[in-house]
Amino acid sequence: MTVAQTYLNVVQKRLRSVKELGDKTLDQLEEAQLHWAYNEDSNSIAVIVKHVSGNMISRWTDFLTTDGEKATRNRDDEFTDSLQTKEEVMTVWEKGWQVFLDALQRLTEADLQGFVTIRGEQHSVIDAIERQMSHYSQHVGQIVYIAKQLKGSKWQTLSIPKGQSQAFTESMLKNINNK
């Protein structure tokens, strides 16, 4: 496997993992919690989902051939809390990720050597991927953080529970040694 093929595989795996964190977080929330915001200058989880999805659809539709900031995108509207139900939030979430992951899946080794345009500025394909990996990870982290605060003691951890690091490591090592 070439370095380019390895890179594409790793990026797809990592970003599916980021989506999974978001999925597991959203699953824990009630509809009202999706719309909670710390103050009027803060974004609710529903707004963050709407923004991430809008970004994904704009950036990754015709990724290699058109500017990533589509004329059809209304970025300012992404920051209004207009999704009414949890079902709507989940539909918007899934639509954005579907467009993104499908486009990422179609990329070839040769595509990685090319360039794309975002808001008129040229970026290498690798830079554009990395830019979005950072952007989406940041926003999913915000979603997780807000949800964890809202759920309090009812939060179901998405990683190693507090106080369980040593046991987790020992279990991992045992599994490796038993292979």
C-alpha positions, 0 to 999 in steps of 0.5 A: 500500500502506498503512503497516499492510500494509507493516508486516505484510509487513515483519514476516513477511519479517523473521521468516521470515529469523529462522527461516531462520537457525535452520534453517541452524544446526540443519542444521549440527548433529549430534544430540548437539550439540543436547543440549549445555549449558554447565552444568546451569543453561544450556539446550541447543539442543533445550531452546531449540527446545522453549521457542520452539515452546511459546511460539509455539503458546501465543501464536499459537493463537487469537491474537486471541481467547484469552489468549496463555498457554494453560492447556494450556501447560506452560512449565516442561516446556519447559526439560527436555531430553526431545526424544530425536532430531534428527528430534523437535527438527526436528518441534517447531521446525517445528510452532511456526513453522508455527502462528506464521507461519500466524497472522501471515499471517492478520492484517489491517490492521484486526487491527493496531488491536486488542488481545490478552491475554497472562497477563491483561495487555492488549497492542496487537496491534502490541506483541504482535507486536514482543514476540514478534519480540524474543523469537524473535530472542533465542532464535535468536541463542542457538541460532546462538551455541551452534552456532557454538561447538560447530562451531568451524572447521567452522561454515558462516557464515550471513552475510558471511564475515570479511574479505569485507565490502568484496567483498560490498558491491562485489558488491551495488552492482554488481548494483544498478547493472546493473539 
